[in-house]
């Protein structure tokens, strides 16, 4: 939410055991299991190693349960020599961020977001004496990138970074011939920034005092026999366990001996079993979900192993599924949908801008209008923290989600006092008027407590709506203030809030499908603040979902007396509405699992789809789930529970403009992975394309199997 990264977010998947096909266990699932005749310890494949690394041949082992079997192999990348390879992430970072690149970076980590501002620097101390220095970097598609090299506080060279192959490619050396020792600094000076056209300079993997030596590498091949891949399968799930920091790619070889390579993977927890997922579309070349295929072998390749890392990688059974695996926690109060079996990501995705908080509203002119903040759009920046907090707005032009244009960006200043943050939320363009809501957060964007650096742990009140009658060119501020908000709630001391960050229910173009011509607002919140965990009711955590409605007009929008609030059901079981805020009741509840919420009416299917995110401790992995109902007030049923979607996706919504004619195809809009690196957790792009910015992913609703 408060971070900006210029680098690759890579998809974390796990190695899996494979063998003879055992047939489909359901219409949406297939299992591979190793044949019983294989004995533990029998060679089933081979391994090779380069540049000082070693790897054992894979063997059959016990899996997570006594009755299960898996594969394992040992590896050793050789002794560590930190003096000859200094990892960039160990330096002092000024205006730069650590990120995960399991495919190209040494040990899977590098430094990105470097060089956007003059003075950005990476500082290394106690560098061994040498007569040359090599900086391993990659950069974007522009040419002529450069940065300055300082040794002992004195500038000694301008490094020309001429590689223009892309941001997410193997790192190449920029060589300086001269004496180095002690403090070495890479810095983007004002002249460098101008030469770089104001763009980011580069990503940096490591610096090497002396000649560059080849990095350790291993490749392990498993040939358990052919396995049939059933028609319609689209996801690959399994489990793995290994030493933290092991970075590698996984290959699946088909009958034509063509390996399909996954995105980079990196073990995040030390020797803990993890179940994860990769889409067929994220292999290169893609696995074809429509045509049955036969897979013959698996390959595990680590091209840039970090010396000093060794251990054992264990893998366990795999499932192929048609939809993203949906496993709601046991205490989930919502039953599985009878209409839908889940969702399938098609692999089509697009990403825009370097800011988050995108909630597009489909206006009568055919364009989308959205808020945004905490980042930049076309070079214009916005930050919603502090007394000078701003919120951004922009127009999104285009009918193809893959070819959109974000234009006419602007920012607007709004004081959050007595709170410390003021962020965008509900946004609606109706009959030519843009209503733009803001809400408050407190006490800070970083609150250290119990070993966790919480992000905005207290959800403040919803302030009110500013409005524009010229589609964002000029604005009239809301008469409401953070001290006197629209619905009268307060959270300066962490009290529970019911309507903190509401979002308009998306009823299509200019509210064309609204049942009564009114605008509806859905919000997450809490009603019980007694003896609760820290951050129980934040921008991304909560217990309950609330609903309100109003006839949208400039006269009505900032007057609480014109609102009605969902108040449960009346004596006949029909939805009840009240003009009194004190009588508001949740339309859905799941304690500690209902954070940021949005809702869209799927007109072709006559269904309400509600996207809810459980933000955990506000900075770790997030879970998102989609609920459906025939009524806006529920009851609600689970379409799919997307564990670790993103792996940290938030502000998830479904723009009605991009719902297909059959209602089955739609696009998820979201941002992801804002706190990658906080607390040592490096998020991967899951599914591919998930990053900080406006992300769009095409999905298909999978119909439930008829009995």
C-alpha positions as CSV (number, residue, x, y, z in Angstrom):
1,X,0.0,0.0,0.0
2,X,2.9,2.3,0.7
3,X,5.6,0.9,-1.5
4,X,6.8,1.2,-5.1
5,X,9.0,-1.5,-6.8
6,X,10.6,-1.5,-10.2
7,X,11.5,-5.1,-10.6
8,X,10.2,-8.6,-11.4
9,X,7.7,-10.2,-9.0
10,X,8.2,-13.9,-9.7
11,X,5.8,-16.8,-9.2
12,X,6.6,-19.1,-6.2
13,X,5.7,-22.7,-7.1
14,X,6.9,-26.0,-5.7
15,X,8.5,-29.1,-7.1
16,X,6.2,-32.1,-7.2
17,X,6.4,-35.8,-7.5
18,X,5.1,-37.4,-10.6
19,X,4.5,-40.9,-11.9
20,X,2.0,-43.0,-13.7
21,X,-1.4,-41.4,-14.2
22,X,-3.9,-42.7,-11.7
23,X,-7.0,-41.2,-13.4
24,X,-9.2,-38.3,-12.5
25,X,-10.5,-38.0,-9.0
26,X,-13.2,-35.6,-10.0
27,X,-14.3,-33.5,-13.0
28,X,-12.0,-30.7,-11.8
29,X,-9.0,-32.6,-10.4
30,X,-6.4,-35.2,-11.3
31,X,-3.7,-36.8,-9.2
32,X,-0.2,-38.1,-10.0
33,X,1.2,-40.6,-7.6
34,X,4.5,-42.5,-7.8
35,X,4.1,-46.2,-8.8
36,X,4.3,-48.5,-5.8
37,X,7.1,-50.7,-7.4
38,X,9.7,-48.0,-7.0
39,X,11.8,-48.6,-3.9
40,X,13.1,-46.0,-1.6
41,X,16.7,-45.2,-2.5
42,X,16.4,-46.5,-6.1
43,X,17.9,-44.2,-8.7
44,X,15.1,-42.7,-10.8
45,X,17.0,-39.9,-12.4
46,X,20.3,-38.0,-12.6
47,X,21.9,-34.8,-11.6
48,X,24.7,-32.6,-12.8
49,X,26.5,-29.7,-11.2
50,X,28.8,-26.9,-12.3
51,X,31.2,-24.4,-10.8
52,X,31.8,-26.0,-7.4
53,X,28.3,-27.2,-6.7
54,X,27.3,-30.8,-6.0
55,X,23.9,-32.5,-6.2
56,X,22.8,-36.1,-5.4
57,X,20.6,-38.2,-7.6
58,X,16.9,-38.0,-6.7
59,X,15.5,-40.8,-4.5
60,X,12.0,-41.9,-3.5
61,X,11.3,-40.9,0.1
62,X,8.4,-40.7,2.6
63,X,6.1,-37.8,2.1
64,X,4.2,-35.6,4.6
65,X,2.1,-38.6,5.7
66,X,3.4,-42.2,6.4
67,X,1.3,-43.6,3.5
68,X,2.6,-41.0,1.0
69,X,5.7,-41.0,-1.0
70,X,7.7,-38.1,-2.4
71,X,11.1,-37.3,-4.0
72,X,14.2,-35.7,-2.6
73,X,17.7,-34.8,-3.5
74,X,20.6,-33.1,-1.7
75,X,22.7,-30.2,-2.9
76,X,25.6,-28.1,-1.9
77,X,26.6,-24.8,-3.6
78,X,30.1,-24.9,-2.1
79,X,31.8,-22.8,0.5
80,X,30.8,-19.2,0.9
81,X,33.4,-16.4,0.1
82,X,31.6,-13.2,0.9
83,X,34.7,-11.1,0.2
84,X,34.6,-12.1,-3.5
85,X,30.9,-11.7,-4.0
86,X,29.1,-9.0,-2.1
87,X,25.3,-9.2,-2.4
88,X,23.6,-5.9,-3.2
89,X,20.9,-6.6,-0.6
90,X,23.5,-6.5,2.2
91,X,24.5,-3.0,1.4
92,X,23.0,0.2,2.9
93,X,20.1,1.1,0.6
94,X,19.1,4.7,0.0
95,X,16.0,5.0,-2.2
96,X,16.2,1.4,-3.3
97,X,14.5,-1.9,-2.3
98,X,15.3,-5.5,-2.0
99,X,13.3,-7.8,-4.2
100,X,13.1,-11.5,-5.2
101,X,14.4,-12.7,-8.6
102,X,14.8,-16.5,-8.2
103,X,15.7,-17.0,-11.8
104,X,18.5,-14.5,-12.4
105,X,19.8,-13.2,-9.0
106,X,22.5,-14.7,-7.0
107,X,20.7,-16.6,-4.2
108,X,17.3,-15.2,-5.5
109,X,17.6,-11.7,-4.2
110,X,18.6,-8.4,-5.7
111,X,18.1,-4.6,-5.3
112,X,15.7,-2.7,-7.5
113,X,13.8,0.6,-7.5
114,X,17.2,2.2,-7.9
115,X,17.9,5.5,-9.4
116,X,14.5,7.2,-9.8
117,X,15.7,10.1,-7.7
118,X,19.0,11.9,-7.4
119,X,20.9,10.7,-4.4
120,X,19.7,7.1,-4.6
121,X,22.6,4.9,-3.5
122,X,23.8,1.5,-2.5
123,X,26.7,1.7,-0.1
124,X,29.1,-1.2,0.7
125,X,31.7,-1.1,3.5
126,X,34.8,-3.2,4.1
127,X,35.2,-4.1,0.4
128,X,38.4,-6.2,-0.1
129,X,41.3,-4.5,-1.9
130,X,41.3,-5.2,-5.6
131,X,42.4,-3.7,-8.9
132,X,39.0,-4.0,-10.5
133,X,35.4,-3.9,-9.6
134,X,32.5,-5.6,-11.4
135,X,28.9,-4.5,-10.8
136,X,26.3,-7.1,-11.8
137,X,23.2,-5.3,-13.1
138,X,20.3,-5.4,-15.6
139,X,18.2,-2.5,-16.8
140,X,15.2,-1.6,-18.9
141,X,14.7,-1.1,-22.6
142,X,16.1,2.4,-22.8
143,X,19.8,2.9,-23.7
144,X,22.4,5.1,-22.1
145,X,21.7,4.3,-18.4
146,X,24.5,5.3,-16.0
147,X,25.4,5.8,-12.4
148,X,28.4,7.1,-10.4
149,X,31.0,5.0,-8.6
150,X,32.5,6.3,-5.4
151,X,35.5,4.8,-3.6
152,X,36.4,6.2,-0.1
153,X,34.0,9.1,-0.6
154,X,35.5,10.2,-3.9
155,X,33.8,9.8,-7.3
156,X,36.1,7.7,-9.5
157,X,34.0,6.8,-12.5
158,X,30.7,7.0,-14.3
159,X,29.5,3.5,-15.0
160,X,27.9,3.1,-18.4
161,X,25.1,0.6,-18.2
162,X,24.6,-0.2,-21.9
163,X,22.6,-3.5,-21.6
164,X,19.1,-2.8,-22.8
165,X,17.7,-6.3,-22.9
166,X,15.1,-5.8,-20.2
167,X,14.5,-5.5,-16.4
168,X,14.1,-9.2,-15.8
169,X,17.0,-10.8,-17.6
170,X,20.4,-12.3,-16.5
171,X,22.7,-9.8,-14.7
172,X,25.7,-8.6,-16.7
173,X,28.9,-7.0,-15.4
174,X,29.8,-3.3,-15.6
175,X,33.6,-3.2,-15.1
176,X,35.7,-0.5,-13.4
177,X,39.5,-0.9,-13.8
178,X,41.1,0.7,-10.8
179,X,41.9,0.2,-7.2
180,X,39.0,-0.3,-4.8
181,X,38.9,-1.0,-1.0
182,X,37.0,0.0,2.0
183,X,33.7,1.9,1.3
184,X,32.3,1.6,-2.2
185,X,29.1,3.5,-3.2
186,X,26.9,3.3,-6.3
187,X,24.9,6.5,-6.6
188,X,22.7,8.2,-9.1
189,X,23.7,11.9,-9.2
190,X,21.7,14.7,-10.7
191,X,23.7,14.3,-14.0
192,X,23.1,10.6,-14.1
193,X,19.3,11.1,-13.5
194,X,19.2,13.5,-16.4
195,X,21.1,11.2,-18.7
196,X,18.7,8.4,-17.7
197,X,15.7,10.5,-18.8
198,X,14.4,10.5,-15.3
199,X,13.8,6.7,-15.4
200,X,15.1,4.1,-13.0
201,X,18.8,3.3,-13.4
202,X,19.1,-0.4,-12.9
203,X,18.6,-3.5,-10.8
204,X,21.8,-4.6,-9.0
205,X,22.5,-8.2,-8.0
206,X,26.0,-8.0,-6.5
207,X,29.4,-6.3,-6.7
208,X,32.6,-8.3,-7.2
209,X,36.0,-6.9,-6.2
210,X,38.2,-8.7,-8.8
211,X,37.2,-10.9,-11.7
212,X,33.7,-12.4,-12.0
213,X,33.6,-16.1,-11.3
214,X,30.9,-18.4,-12.6
215,X,28.1,-19.0,-10.1
216,X,27.4,-22.5,-8.9
217,X,24.7,-24.3,-10.8
218,X,22.8,-27.6,-10.6
219,X,20.2,-29.4,-12.7
220,X,18.3,-32.5,-11.5
221,X,16.3,-34.6,-13.8
222,X,13.5,-37.1,-12.7
223,X,12.2,-39.7,-15.2
224,X,9.4,-41.6,-13.4
225,X,7.6,-42.6,-16.5
226,X,4.8,-40.9,-18.5
227,X,1.8,-39.3,-16.9
228,X,-1.3,-38.3,-18.8
229,X,-2.5,-34.7,-18.5
230,X,-6.3,-34.7,-18.7
231,X,-8.2,-32.3,-20.9
232,X,-9.3,-29.1,-19.3
233,X,-6.6,-29.1,-16.5
234,X,-5.1,-25.6,-16.0
235,X,-3.4,-25.6,-12.6
236,X,-0.5,-27.5,-11.1
237,X,-0.3,-27.8,-7.3
238,X,2.0,-29.7,-5.0
239,X,4.1,-29.4,-1.8
240,X,7.8,-28.8,-1.1
241,X,10.2,-28.5,1.8
242,X,13.8,-27.3,1.7
243,X,16.2,-24.7,3.1
244,X,15.1,-21.1,3.0
245,X,16.6,-19.2,0.1
246,X,17.0,-22.0,-2.4
247,X,16.1,-20.4,-5.7
248,X,15.4,-22.5,-8.8
249,X,13.2,-23.1,-11.9
250,X,11.0,-26.1,-12.5
251,X,10.7,-27.8,-15.9
252,X,8.1,-30.3,-17.1
253,X,9.2,-32.2,-20.2
254,X,6.5,-33.4,-22.7
255,X,6.6,-36.4,-25.1
256,X,8.5,-34.3,-27.6
257,X,11.3,-33.7,-25.1
258,X,10.4,-30.1,-24.9
259,X,10.8,-28.6,-21.4
260,X,8.1,-26.2,-20.2
261,X,9.8,-23.9,-17.7
262,X,8.1,-22.3,-14.8
263,X,8.8,-18.8,-13.5
264,X,11.4,-18.6,-10.7
265,X,10.8,-20.2,-7.4
266,X,12.4,-19.6,-4.0
267,X,11.9,-21.4,-0.7
268,X,10.5,-18.9,1.8
269,X,10.4,-20.9,5.0
270,X,13.1,-23.1,6.3
271,X,12.2,-26.8,6.0
272,X,8.4,-26.3,6.2
273,X,6.0,-28.1,3.9
274,X,4.2,-25.6,1.7
275,X,1.3,-26.2,-0.7
276,X,1.4,-23.8,-3.6
277,X,0.0,-23.4,-7.1
278,X,1.2,-22.6,-10.6
279,X,-1.0,-22.0,-13.7
280,X,-0.2,-23.8,-16.9
281,X,-0.2,-20.4,-18.6
282,X,2.8,-19.5,-16.5
283,X,5.0,-22.1,-18.0
284,X,7.1,-21.1,-21.0
285,X,6.2,-22.4,-23.5
286,X,2.7,-22.7,-22.1
287,X,1.2,-26.0,-21.2
288,X,-2.0,-26.4,-23.4
289,X,-5.0,-26.9,-21.1
290,X,-7.2,-27.7,-24.0
291,X,-5.2,-30.6,-25.5
292,X,-4.3,-33.7,-23.4
293,X,-0.6,-34.0,-23.1
294,X,1.9,-36.6,-21.8
295,X,4.6,-35.5,-19.5
296,X,7.7,-37.7,-19.2
297,X,10.2,-35.9,-17.0
298,X,10.8,-33.1,-14.5
299,X,13.9,-30.8,-14.2
300,X,15.0,-28.7,-11.4
301,X,17.5,-26.0,-12.4
302,X,19.3,-23.6,-10.1
303,X,21.5,-21.3,-12.3
304,X,22.8,-18.9,-9.7
305,X,23.2,-20.8,-6.4
306,X,24.5,-18.8,-3.5
307,X,27.8,-20.3,-2.1
308,X,27.3,-21.5,1.4
309,X,23.8,-22.8,0.9
310,X,23.2,-26.5,1.1
311,X,20.6,-28.9,2.2
312,X,17.8,-31.2,0.9
313,X,14.8,-30.4,-1.3
314,X,11.9,-32.7,-0.7
315,X,8.7,-32.8,-2.8
316,X,5.4,-34.4,-2.4
317,X,2.3,-35.4,-4.5
318,X,0.8,-33.2,-7.2
319,X,-2.7,-32.4,-8.4
320,X,-3.8,-31.0,-11.7
321,X,-7.0,-29.0,-11.4
322,X,-9.2,-27.0,-13.8
323,X,-9.6,-24.1,-11.4
324,X,-7.4,-22.3,-8.8
325,X,-7.5,-24.7,-5.8
326,X,-10.1,-23.5,-3.4
327,X,-9.6,-24.6,0.2
328,X,-11.5,-22.3,2.6
329,X,-10.5,-22.7,6.3
330,X,-12.5,-25.1,8.4
331,X,-14.3,-22.2,10.2
332,X,-15.6,-20.6,7.0
333,X,-19.3,-19.8,7.6
334,X,-20.2,-19.7,3.9
335,X,-21.2,-22.9,2.0
336,X,-19.8,-23.7,-1.4
337,X,-21.7,-22.2,-4.3
338,X,-24.2,-24.5,-6.1
339,X,-23.8,-22.5,-9.2
340,X,-19.9,-22.2,-9.5
341,X,-17.1,-24.7,-8.8
342,X,-14.4,-22.1,-8.8
343,X,-12.4,-19.8,-11.1
344,X,-9.7,-20.4,-13.7
345,X,-7.1,-17.8,-14.6
346,X,-6.7,-17.8,-18.4
347,X,-3.2,-16.4,-18.3
348,X,-4.2,-13.1,-19.9
349,X,-3.1,-10.2,-17.8
350,X,-2.0,-6.6,-18.1
351,X,-0.4,-4.1,-15.6
352,X,-0.4,-0.4,-15.6
353,X,1.1,2.5,-13.6
354,X,3.1,2.5,-10.4
355,X,0.4,3.3,-7.9
356,X,-2.4,1.4,-6.1
357,X,-6.0,1.9,-5.0
358,X,-7.8,1.4,-8.3
359,X,-11.6,1.3,-8.2
360,X,-12.8,2.0,-11.8
361,X,-16.3,3.4,-12.3
362,X,-18.0,3.0,-15.7
363,X,-19.4,6.4,-16.8
364,X,-22.0,7.2,-19.4
365,X,-19.3,8.4,-21.9
366,X,-17.9,4.8,-22.0
367,X,-14.7,5.6,-20.0
368,X,-13.6,4.4,-16.6
369,X,-12.7,6.8,-13.9
370,X,-10.7,5.8,-10.9
371,X,-8.9,6.9,-7.8
372,X,-5.3,6.0,-7.1
373,X,-2.5,6.9,-4.7
374,X,0.8,6.0,-3.1
375,X,2.9,6.0,-6.2
376,X,3.0,7.7,-9.6
377,X,1.0,7.8,-12.8
378,X,2.7,9.1,-15.9
379,X,5.3,10.8,-13.7
380,X,2.8,12.4,-11.3
381,X,3.1,11.3,-7.7
382,X,0.6,11.0,-4.8
383,X,1.0,10.0,-1.2
384,X,-1.9,9.8,1.2
385,X,0.1,9.9,4.5
386,X,0.8,13.0,6.6
387,X,-0.6,16.5,6.8
388,X,0.0,17.1,3.1
389,X,-1.8,13.9,2.1
390,X,-3.0,13.8,-1.5
391,X,-5.2,11.4,-3.5
392,X,-5.1,10.8,-7.2
393,X,-7.6,10.5,-9.9
394,X,-7.3,9.4,-13.6
395,X,-9.3,8.4,-16.6
396,X,-8.9,4.9,-18.1
397,X,-9.6,4.8,-21.9
398,X,-10.2,1.6,-23.9
399,X,-12.4,-1.4,-24.3
400,X,-9.7,-4.1,-24.3
401,X,-8.2,-4.6,-20.8
402,X,-4.9,-5.6,-22.5
403,X,-4.7,-2.2,-24.3
404,X,-5.9,0.5,-21.9
405,X,-4.6,4.0,-21.6
406,X,-4.4,5.8,-18.2
407,X,-4.6,9.5,-18.9
408,X,-5.7,12.9,-17.4
409,X,-4.1,12.1,-14.1
410,X,-4.4,14.6,-11.2
411,X,-4.0,14.9,-7.5
412,X,-6.1,16.6,-4.7
413,X,-4.9,17.6,-1.3
414,X,-7.0,16.7,1.8
415,X,-6.0,17.1,5.4
416,X,-6.3,13.9,7.5
417,X,-6.1,15.6,10.9
418,X,-6.6,14.5,13.6
419,X,-5.7,11.2,11.9
420,X,-2.4,10.7,10.0
421,X,-3.5,9.2,6.7
422,X,-6.4,10.0,4.2
423,X,-7.0,7.5,1.4
424,X,-9.3,7.0,-1.5
425,X,-12.3,4.6,-1.4
426,X,-15.8,4.7,-2.9
427,X,-15.8,6.3,-6.4
428,X,-18.8,6.7,-8.7
429,X,-19.4,8.7,-11.9
430,X,-23.1,9.1,-12.3
431,X,-24.9,11.4,-14.8
432,X,-21.7,13.4,-15.3
433,X,-20.8,13.9,-11.7
434,X,-17.8,12.2,-10.1
435,X,-18.3,11.4,-6.4
436,X,-14.9,10.6,-4.8
437,X,-14.8,9.3,-1.2
438,X,-11.9,9.3,1.3
439,X,-11.3,7.7,4.6
440,X,-8.8,8.0,7.4
441,X,-6.1,5.7,8.8
442,X,-4.1,5.8,12.0
443,X,-1.7,6.0,13.7
444,X,1.1,5.4,11.1
445,X,2.0,3.5,8.0
446,X,4.6,1.6,10.0
447,X,3.9,0.6,13.6
448,X,6.5,-1.8,15.2
449,X,4.8,-4.1,17.7
450,X,5.6,-7.7,18.8
451,X,8.2,-8.1,16.1
452,X,5.8,-7.0,13.3
453,X,5.9,-3.7,11.5
454,X,2.1,-3.2,11.0
455,X,0.9,-1.0,8.1
456,X,-1.9,1.4,9.2
457,X,-3.3,-0.9,11.9
458,X,-6.4,1.2,12.7
459,X,-9.2,1.9,10.3
460,X,-10.5,5.4,10.7
461,X,-13.8,6.8,9.7
462,X,-15.2,7.4,6.3
463,X,-15.0,11.2,5.8
464,X,-17.3,12.0,2.9
465,X,-17.4,12.7,-0.8
466,X,-15.8,15.5,-2.8
467,X,-17.3,15.9,-6.2
468,X,-16.5,17.1,-9.7
469,X,-18.9,18.2,-12.4
470,X,-16.3,18.2,-15.1
471,X,-14.9,14.7,-14.7
472,X,-11.9,15.5,-12.5
473,X,-10.7,18.8,-13.9
474,X,-12.0,20.7,-10.9
475,X,-13.3,19.5,-7.5
476,X,-15.5,20.7,-4.7
477,X,-14.4,19.5,-1.3
478,X,-16.8,17.6,1.0
479,X,-18.3,19.6,3.8
480,X,-17.5,16.7,6.1
481,X,-14.2,16.5,7.9
482,X,-12.1,13.7,9.6
483,X,-13.1,15.2,13.0
484,X,-16.8,15.3,11.9
485,X,-17.2,12.5,9.3
486,X,-20.4,11.7,7.4
487,X,-21.5,8.8,9.6
488,X,-20.1,10.1,12.9
489,X,-17.7,7.2,13.7
490,X,-14.3,7.7,15.4
491,X,-11.2,5.5,15.7
492,X,-8.4,7.7,17.2
493,X,-7.8,5.0,19.8
494,X,-8.4,2.0,17.6
495,X,-12.1,1.7,18.3
496,X,-14.1,-0.5,15.9
497,X,-15.6,1.2,12.8
498,X,-18.4,-0.2,10.7
499,X,-18.2,1.9,7.6
500,X,-14.6,3.0,7.3
501,X,-13.7,2.5,3.6
502,X,-17.0,2.0,1.6
503,X,-17.0,1.2,-2.1
504,X,-19.9,1.6,-4.5
505,X,-21.5,-1.6,-5.8
506,X,-20.7,-1.7,-9.5
507,X,-24.0,-1.8,-11.3
508,X,-22.6,-1.3,-14.8
509,X,-22.5,1.8,-17.0
510,X,-23.9,4.8,-15.3
511,X,-25.7,2.5,-12.7
512,X,-27.7,1.0,-15.5
513,X,-28.6,-2.2,-13.5
514,X,-29.3,-0.5,-10.1
515,X,-32.6,-2.1,-9.0
516,X,-34.1,1.2,-7.7
517,X,-31.9,3.9,-9.2
518,X,-30.0,4.2,-5.9
519,X,-26.2,3.9,-5.3
520,X,-25.2,1.2,-2.9
521,X,-22.1,1.2,-0.7
522,X,-20.5,-1.9,0.8
523,X,-17.9,-1.7,3.6
524,X,-15.9,-3.9,5.9
525,X,-15.7,-3.2,9.6
526,X,-16.2,-4.5,13.1
527,X,-18.6,-4.1,16.0
528,X,-16.7,-5.7,18.8
529,X,-13.4,-4.2,20.0
530,X,-13.0,-5.9,23.4
531,X,-9.9,-7.9,24.0
532,X,-9.0,-8.1,20.3
533,X,-5.7,-8.8,18.5
534,X,-3.8,-5.8,17.3
535,X,-4.9,-4.5,13.9
536,X,-8.2,-6.5,14.1
537,X,-10.0,-3.6,12.2
538,X,-7.6,-2.1,9.7
539,X,-7.6,-1.0,6.1
540,X,-7.4,-4.7,5.2
541,X,-8.7,-6.6,8.2
542,X,-12.1,-6.9,9.9
543,X,-15.0,-9.0,10.9
544,X,-18.2,-8.0,9.1
545,X,-19.6,-6.5,5.9
546,X,-22.1,-3.6,6.0
547,X,-24.3,-2.1,3.3
548,X,-25.8,1.4,2.8
549,X,-27.7,3.1,0.0
550,X,-28.5,6.6,-1.2
551,X,-30.1,8.4,-4.2
552,X,-27.0,9.9,-5.7
553,X,-27.0,13.6,-6.1
554,X,-24.8,16.5,-5.0
555,X,-27.5,17.5,-2.4
556,X,-27.8,13.9,-1.0
557,X,-24.3,12.5,-1.1
558,X,-22.8,14.2,2.0
559,X,-26.0,14.2,4.1
560,X,-26.3,11.2,6.4
561,X,-30.1,11.7,6.8
562,X,-30.5,10.8,3.1
563,X,-29.0,7.3,3.6
564,X,-30.5,4.0,4.5
565,X,-28.7,1.2,6.1
566,X,-29.2,-2.6,5.8
567,X,-30.7,-3.7,9.1
568,X,-31.0,-7.4,8.8
569,X,-34.4,-9.0,8.0
570,X,-37.9,-8.1,9.1
571,X,-40.4,-10.4,10.7
572,X,-41.3,-11.9,7.3
573,X,-37.7,-12.7,6.5
574,X,-37.4,-9.9,3.9
575,X,-34.4,-7.4,3.9
576,X,-35.0,-4.5,6.3
577,X,-33.6,-1.0,5.8
578,X,-33.4,1.8,8.4
579,X,-32.6,5.5,8.3
580,X,-30.8,5.1,11.7
581,X,-27.1,4.2,11.6
582,X,-27.4,2.6,15.0
583,X,-29.6,-0.1,13.5
584,X,-27.2,-1.2,10.8
585,X,-26.5,-4.9,10.8
586,X,-23.9,-6.9,8.8
587,X,-24.9,-8.7,5.6
588,X,-22.0,-11.1,6.2
589,X,-19.7,-11.9,9.1
590,X,-16.6,-14.0,9.6
591,X,-14.5,-12.8,12.6
592,X,-10.9,-11.9,11.7
593,X,-11.4,-12.8,8.0
594,X,-13.4,-10.0,6.4
595,X,-11.1,-7.1,5.3
596,X,-11.4,-4.8,2.3
597,X,-14.6,-5.6,0.2
598,X,-16.0,-4.7,-3.2
599,X,-19.2,-5.9,-4.9
600,X,-20.2,-6.1,-8.6
601,X,-23.5,-7.1,-10.2
602,X,-23.0,-9.6,-12.9
603,X,-25.9,-8.7,-15.2
604,X,-25.7,-11.6,-17.6
605,X,-25.9,-14.1,-14.7
606,X,-28.1,-11.9,-12.4
607,X,-25.6,-12.6,-9.6
608,X,-23.9,-10.4,-7.1
609,X,-20.2,-11.1,-6.8
610,X,-18.4,-9.9,-3.7
611,X,-14.6,-9.9,-3.4
612,X,-13.2,-10.0,0.2
613,X,-9.6,-9.9,1.3
614,X,-8.3,-11.2,4.6
615,X,-5.2,-9.2,5.3
616,X,-3.8,-11.1,8.2
617,X,-1.4,-8.9,10.1
618,X,-1.5,-6.1,7.4
619,X,1.9,-6.9,5.9
620,X,2.2,-10.7,5.3
621,X,0.4,-13.0,2.9
622,X,-3.2,-12.1,2.0
623,X,-6.1,-14.4,1.1
624,X,-8.9,-13.3,-1.2
625,X,-12.2,-15.0,-1.7
626,X,-15.2,-14.5,-4.0
627,X,-18.7,-14.9,-2.7
628,X,-22.0,-15.0,-4.8
629,X,-25.6,-14.3,-4.1
630,X,-28.9,-13.8,-5.9
631,X,-29.6,-10.8,-3.5
632,X,-27.5,-7.9,-2.6
633,X,-28.1,-8.6,1.1
634,X,-27.2,-12.3,0.8
635,X,-27.1,-15.1,1.9
636,X,-23.6,-15.6,0.5
637,X,-21.8,-18.7,-0.9
638,X,-18.2,-19.3,-1.8
639,X,-17.2,-19.3,-5.5
640,X,-13.5,-19.7,-4.7
641,X,-11.1,-19.1,-1.8
642,X,-7.8,-17.9,-3.3
643,X,-5.2,-18.6,-0.7
644,X,-2.2,-16.2,-1.0
645,X,-3.6,-14.7,-4.2
646,X,-1.0,-12.2,-5.4
647,X,0.7,-13.4,-3.1
648,X,-0.4,-10.2,-1.4
649,X,-3.3,-8.9,-3.5
650,X,-5.5,-6.2,-2.1
651,X,-8.2,-3.8,-3.3
652,X,-9.6,-6.6,-5.4
653,X,-12.6,-5.6,-7.6
654,X,-14.4,-6.8,-10.7
655,X,-15.0,-3.9,-13.2
656,X,-18.4,-4.5,-14.8
657,X,-17.2,-3.0,-18.1
658,X,-15.1,-6.1,-18.7
659,X,-17.6,-8.8,-17.9
660,X,-18.2,-11.0,-21.0
661,X,-21.6,-11.3,-22.7
662,X,-22.1,-14.8,-21.1
663,X,-21.1,-13.5,-17.6
664,X,-18.6,-16.3,-17.3
665,X,-15.5,-14.3,-18.3
666,X,-14.5,-11.4,-16.2
667,X,-11.4,-9.5,-15.0
668,X,-10.0,-9.0,-11.5
669,X,-8.6,-5.5,-10.8
670,X,-6.1,-5.3,-7.9
671,X,-2.7,-4.2,-6.6
672,X,-0.2,-6.5,-5.0
673,X,2.9,-7.0,-2.9
674,X,3.4,-3.6,-1.5
675,X,5.3,-4.8,1.6
676,X,7.7,-7.2,-0.2
677,X,10.8,-7.4,1.9
678,X,9.2,-6.3,5.2
679,X,10.0,-8.8,7.9
680,X,12.2,-10.8,5.5
681,X,9.2,-12.0,3.5
682,X,9.8,-11.6,-0.3
683,X,6.5,-12.0,-2.2
684,X,6.3,-13.7,-5.6
685,X,4.0,-12.8,-8.5
686,X,1.2,-15.3,-8.1
687,X,-0.3,-15.4,-10.7
688,X,2.2,-13.9,-13.1
689,X,1.6,-10.2,-13.5
690,X,0.8,-9.5,-9.9
691,X,2.8,-6.4,-8.8
692,X,2.5,-3.0,-7.3
693,X,0.3,-1.0,-9.7
694,X,-3.1,-1.6,-11.4
695,X,-3.2,-5.3,-12.3
696,X,-5.8,-6.9,-14.4
697,X,-6.3,-10.7,-14.6
698,X,-8.8,-12.5,-16.8
699,X,-10.6,-15.3,-15.2
700,X,-13.4,-17.8,-16.1
701,X,-16.1,-18.8,-13.7
702,X,-16.3,-22.6,-13.6
703,X,-19.9,-24.0,-13.5
704,X,-20.6,-26.4,-10.8
705,X,-20.9,-30.1,-11.8
706,X,-24.5,-31.1,-12.0
707,X,-25.5,-34.1,-9.9
